[in-house]
Amino acid sequence: MSKVERRVRSLISDDSEMRDAVEVVLDNATDGEVQWVDVRDEITSGQWGRLIEKEILVDGDTGFALADRDAIEAGLEDDDDGGLTGGGDVDTPETTTWTKWDKVAGVATLGAFVGYAVNPVRNAIAGTFDVVLGPLLNVVPFYVVIMVIALATGLYSTLLRAGLMDMEKMSQYQDRMKDIQDRRKEAKERDDQEALDAIQEEQMDAMGDQLGMFKEQFRPMVWIMFLTIPAFLWMFWVIGYRGSDAAYPAVAAQEIVIPLAGTVTWDTGIVGPIQMWILWYFLCSMAFTQLVQKSLNIEMSPSSS
């Protein structure tokens, strides 16, 4: 069923008089176009406006053109549900397909997670990153190194989400669910049980949209974690965590003064097992991520139409 056909069915289900209005427009269309002056004696201005609002009538050369005559005529026909549900006018977006590189990044990310529990894996990953990050510890304090990592995290996470997550498709998922909810509410107001049953079945079919949205959101997250976990393991390795020895004991023992807690070291547990370096990283990461998004004017949430 095309989008135009669904729109016609939706109009008719909401207002039965719209069937006559659509038929009048079809009868008066010449070469696929119709003008208000041709139909104003047979339909109301409100009905004319709704046809334009639903894009059943679109801009033409001399007036308004039929969006799709065949689809409009099909929308006037009774379907298996007796035309009660009307159908939605929002297309179901195609599901995102992960590339082989996405899958490779996902497997590598799972492998990096092992580093939190297995010392040899953590030492191998952290030792590799130490070649780049280690010299910074001799130049700037550790809190500055964490800020550099958090800035890099905020930058590439924003760019990856903007590049890999299709906001238009996310909006389509949200629009379809909203369309179903709106039609369900209208059917309840009409006390149309048959329409409610049909919409309930459509809502069950639309549950796949939740999986589609999850895949859209998780794809950039795989790449973000693929890049972030090794850097996090390096900080884990530098300070020492959960009984592991610090690779840089002098850094772990550095004292800093923070509000409320006073003088602490980087391996001090601030909130339960959450050490000071973890808290500082997350605070910097959140701040820099917001700064990058605002600076690049990148919107991270889909907008419904």
C-alpha positions as CSV (number, residue, x, y, z in Angstrom):
1,M,0.0,0.0,0.0
2,S,1.4,3.3,-1.1
3,K,1.7,6.4,1.2
4,V,-1.0,8.2,-0.8
5,E,-3.4,5.3,-0.6
6,R,-2.9,5.1,3.2
7,R,-3.6,8.9,3.5
8,V,-6.8,8.5,1.6
9,R,-7.9,5.7,3.8
10,S,-7.0,7.7,6.9
11,L,-9.1,10.6,5.8
12,I,-12.1,8.5,5.0
13,S,-11.9,6.6,8.3
14,D,-11.7,9.9,10.2
15,D,-14.6,11.6,8.3
16,S,-16.8,9.6,6.0
17,E,-17.8,12.7,4.1
18,M,-14.3,13.0,2.8
19,R,-15.0,10.0,0.5
20,D,-17.4,12.2,-1.5
21,A,-14.9,15.1,-1.5
22,V,-12.2,12.8,-2.9
23,E,-14.6,11.5,-5.6
24,V,-15.5,15.1,-6.6
25,V,-11.9,16.0,-7.0
26,L,-11.2,12.9,-9.1
27,D,-14.3,13.6,-11.4
28,N,-13.2,17.2,-11.9
29,A,-9.5,16.7,-12.5
30,T,-8.4,17.5,-16.0
31,D,-5.0,16.1,-17.1
32,G,-4.4,15.2,-13.5
33,E,-5.0,18.8,-12.2
34,V,-8.0,20.5,-10.5
35,Q,-8.6,24.0,-9.3
36,W,-10.6,25.2,-6.3
37,V,-13.0,27.1,-8.6
38,D,-14.0,23.7,-10.3
39,V,-15.1,22.1,-7.0
40,R,-16.1,24.9,-4.6
41,D,-19.8,24.3,-5.2
42,E,-19.5,20.6,-4.2
43,I,-17.0,20.4,-1.4
44,T,-16.2,22.7,1.5
45,S,-13.0,24.8,1.9
46,G,-12.2,22.7,4.9
47,Q,-12.3,19.5,2.9
48,W,-10.2,21.1,0.2
49,G,-7.7,22.2,2.8
50,R,-7.4,18.7,4.3
51,L,-6.7,17.2,0.8
52,I,-3.9,19.7,0.4
53,E,-2.6,19.2,4.0
54,K,-2.5,15.4,3.5
55,E,-0.7,15.9,0.2
56,I,-3.3,14.1,-1.8
57,L,-3.3,17.3,-3.8
58,V,0.1,18.8,-4.6
59,D,1.3,21.8,-6.5
60,G,0.6,21.6,-10.2
61,D,1.3,23.8,-13.2
62,T,-2.1,25.6,-13.3
63,G,-3.7,24.4,-10.1
64,F,-3.3,21.4,-7.8
65,A,-2.3,18.1,-9.2
66,L,-3.4,14.6,-8.0
67,A,-0.5,13.1,-6.1
68,D,-1.2,9.6,-7.6
69,R,-4.6,9.0,-9.2
70,D,-4.3,5.2,-9.1
71,A,-3.4,5.2,-5.4
72,I,-6.2,7.7,-4.6
73,E,-8.7,5.4,-6.4
74,A,-7.4,2.4,-4.5
75,G,-7.8,4.3,-1.2
76,L,-11.5,4.7,-2.0
77,E,-11.9,0.9,-2.3
78,D,-12.9,-1.1,0.8
79,D,-10.0,-3.3,2.1
80,D,-10.3,-6.5,4.1
81,D,-10.9,-4.5,7.3
82,G,-13.8,-2.6,5.7
83,G,-11.7,0.6,5.6
84,L,-12.1,1.0,9.3
85,T,-8.5,1.4,10.3
86,G,-7.5,3.7,7.5
87,G,-3.9,2.7,7.7
88,G,-1.1,5.1,8.6
89,D,0.4,7.6,6.3
90,V,4.0,7.0,7.5
91,D,6.2,4.6,5.6
92,T,8.1,1.9,7.5
93,P,11.9,2.7,7.0
94,E,14.2,0.1,5.8
95,T,16.2,-1.7,8.5
96,T,19.9,-0.7,8.7
97,T,22.3,-3.4,7.6
98,W,25.7,-3.6,9.3
99,T,28.7,-3.8,7.1
100,K,31.5,-6.4,7.7
101,W,33.6,-3.6,9.3
102,D,30.8,-2.9,11.8
103,K,30.8,-6.5,12.7
104,V,34.6,-6.6,13.0
105,A,34.5,-3.6,15.3
106,G,31.9,-5.3,17.4
107,V,34.0,-8.4,17.8
108,A,37.1,-6.4,18.6
109,T,35.1,-4.4,21.2
110,L,34.0,-7.6,22.9
111,G,37.7,-8.7,22.9
112,A,38.7,-5.4,24.5
113,F,36.2,-5.8,27.2
114,V,38.1,-8.9,28.3
115,G,40.9,-6.6,29.3
116,Y,39.0,-5.5,32.4
117,A,39.2,-9.0,33.8
118,V,42.3,-10.5,32.2
119,N,45.7,-8.9,33.1
120,P,47.7,-10.1,30.1
121,V,45.1,-8.6,27.7
122,R,44.9,-5.4,29.6
123,N,48.7,-5.1,29.8
124,A,49.0,-5.7,26.0
125,I,46.4,-3.1,25.1
126,A,47.5,-0.5,27.7
127,G,51.2,-1.0,26.9
128,T,50.5,-0.2,23.2
129,F,48.6,3.0,24.1
130,D,51.3,3.9,26.6
131,V,53.7,4.5,23.7
132,V,51.5,7.5,22.7
133,L,50.0,8.6,26.0
134,G,52.9,7.7,28.4
135,P,55.2,10.6,27.3
136,L,52.4,13.1,28.1
137,L,52.7,12.2,31.8
138,N,56.2,13.7,31.8
139,V,54.9,16.9,30.3
140,V,51.5,17.7,31.9
141,P,49.7,16.6,35.0
142,F,47.5,13.5,34.9
143,Y,44.3,15.5,35.1
144,V,45.3,17.3,31.9
145,V,45.9,13.9,30.2
146,I,42.5,12.8,31.2
147,M,41.0,16.1,29.8
148,V,42.8,15.4,26.4
149,I,41.4,11.9,26.3
150,A,37.9,13.2,27.2
151,L,38.1,15.9,24.5
152,A,39.1,13.3,21.9
153,T,36.3,11.0,23.1
154,G,33.7,13.8,22.8
155,L,34.9,14.7,19.3
156,Y,35.0,11.3,17.7
157,S,31.8,10.1,19.4
158,T,29.9,13.1,18.1
159,L,31.3,12.7,14.6
160,L,30.6,8.9,14.6
161,R,27.0,9.3,15.8
162,A,26.4,12.1,13.2
163,G,28.0,10.0,10.4
164,L,26.7,6.5,11.2
165,M,23.2,7.2,12.7
166,D,20.5,8.1,10.2
167,M,18.5,10.8,12.0
168,E,15.9,10.8,9.2
169,K,15.4,7.1,9.6
170,M,15.1,7.5,13.3
171,S,12.5,10.2,12.8
172,Q,10.6,7.8,10.5
173,Y,10.5,5.2,13.2
174,Q,9.2,7.7,15.7
175,D,6.7,9.1,13.3
176,R,5.3,5.7,12.5
177,M,4.8,4.9,16.2
178,K,3.2,8.3,16.8
179,D,0.9,7.7,13.8
180,I,-0.3,4.4,15.2
181,Q,-0.9,5.9,18.7
182,D,-2.9,8.8,17.2
183,R,-5.1,6.5,15.2
184,R,-5.6,4.3,18.2
185,K,-6.7,7.3,20.2
186,E,-9.2,8.4,17.5
187,A,-10.6,4.8,17.2
188,K,-11.1,4.8,21.0
189,E,-13.0,8.1,20.8
190,R,-15.2,6.7,18.1
191,D,-15.6,3.5,20.2
192,D,-14.7,1.5,17.1
193,Q,-13.7,-1.9,18.4
194,E,-13.0,-3.4,15.0
195,A,-10.6,-0.6,14.1
196,L,-8.9,-1.0,17.5
197,D,-8.3,-4.7,16.9
198,A,-6.8,-4.0,13.5
199,I,-4.6,-1.2,14.9
200,Q,-3.5,-3.5,17.7
201,E,-2.3,-6.0,15.1
202,E,-0.5,-3.3,13.2
203,Q,1.1,-2.1,16.5
204,M,2.4,-5.7,17.1
205,D,3.9,-5.7,13.6
206,A,5.5,-2.3,14.3
207,M,7.4,-3.8,17.3
208,G,10.1,-4.5,14.8
209,D,10.7,-0.7,14.7
210,Q,12.1,-0.9,18.2
211,L,14.7,-3.3,17.0
212,G,15.4,-1.0,14.0
213,M,15.9,2.0,16.3
214,F,18.2,-0.1,18.5
215,K,20.3,-1.1,15.6
216,E,20.5,2.5,14.4
217,Q,21.7,3.7,17.9
218,F,24.0,0.8,18.6
219,R,26.0,0.9,15.3
220,P,27.9,4.1,16.2
221,M,28.2,3.0,19.8
222,V,30.2,-0.1,18.7
223,W,32.8,2.2,17.0
224,I,32.8,4.6,19.9
225,M,33.5,1.8,22.4
226,F,36.1,0.3,20.0
227,L,38.1,3.5,20.3
228,T,37.3,4.4,23.9
229,I,37.8,1.1,25.7
230,P,41.6,0.9,25.0
231,A,42.1,4.5,26.3
232,F,40.0,3.7,29.3
233,L,42.1,0.5,29.9
234,W,45.2,2.6,29.7
235,M,43.9,4.9,32.5
236,F,42.8,1.7,34.4
237,W,46.4,0.4,34.0
238,V,48.1,3.6,35.0
239,I,46.3,4.0,38.3
240,G,45.5,0.4,39.1
241,Y,42.0,-0.8,39.9
242,R,40.3,-3.7,41.9
243,G,43.6,-4.8,43.4
244,S,45.8,-4.5,40.3
245,D,49.1,-2.8,40.7
246,A,49.5,0.7,39.3
247,A,51.8,1.0,36.3
248,Y,52.6,4.6,37.5
249,P,52.5,4.5,41.3
250,A,53.7,8.1,41.6
251,V,50.7,9.2,39.4
252,A,48.2,7.1,41.4
253,A,49.5,8.7,44.7
254,Q,49.3,12.3,43.5
255,E,47.2,14.4,45.8
256,I,44.5,16.7,44.6
257,V,41.9,18.9,46.3
258,I,38.3,18.6,45.2
259,P,35.1,20.1,46.7
260,L,33.3,18.2,49.4
261,A,35.9,15.3,49.5
262,G,38.9,17.5,50.3
263,T,42.4,16.1,49.6
264,V,42.3,12.8,47.7
265,T,44.5,10.8,45.4
266,W,43.6,9.5,42.0
267,D,42.9,6.0,43.3
268,T,40.6,7.2,46.1
269,G,37.1,5.8,46.0
270,I,34.8,8.8,45.7
271,V,31.4,7.1,45.2
272,G,31.6,3.5,46.3
273,P,34.2,1.7,44.0
274,I,34.3,4.7,41.6
275,Q,37.7,6.2,41.9
276,M,38.6,9.8,41.5
277,W,40.1,9.4,38.0
278,I,36.9,7.7,36.7
279,L,34.7,10.5,38.1
280,W,37.0,13.2,36.6
281,Y,37.0,11.5,33.2
282,F,33.2,11.3,33.0
283,L,32.8,14.9,34.1
284,C,35.2,16.0,31.4
285,S,33.7,13.7,28.8
286,M,30.2,15.0,29.3
287,A,31.3,18.6,29.2
288,F,33.5,18.3,26.1
289,T,30.8,16.3,24.3
290,Q,28.3,19.0,24.8
291,L,30.8,21.6,23.8
292,V,31.7,19.8,20.6
293,Q,28.0,19.3,19.6
294,K,27.3,22.9,20.1
295,S,30.4,24.1,18.3
296,L,29.8,21.9,15.3
297,N,26.0,22.5,15.5
298,I,25.3,18.8,15.4
299,E,21.9,17.6,16.6
300,M,22.0,14.2,18.3
301,S,18.3,13.6,18.7
302,P,15.8,12.9,15.8
303,S,13.0,15.4,15.2
304,S,9.5,14.2,14.4
305,S,7.8,15.7,11.5
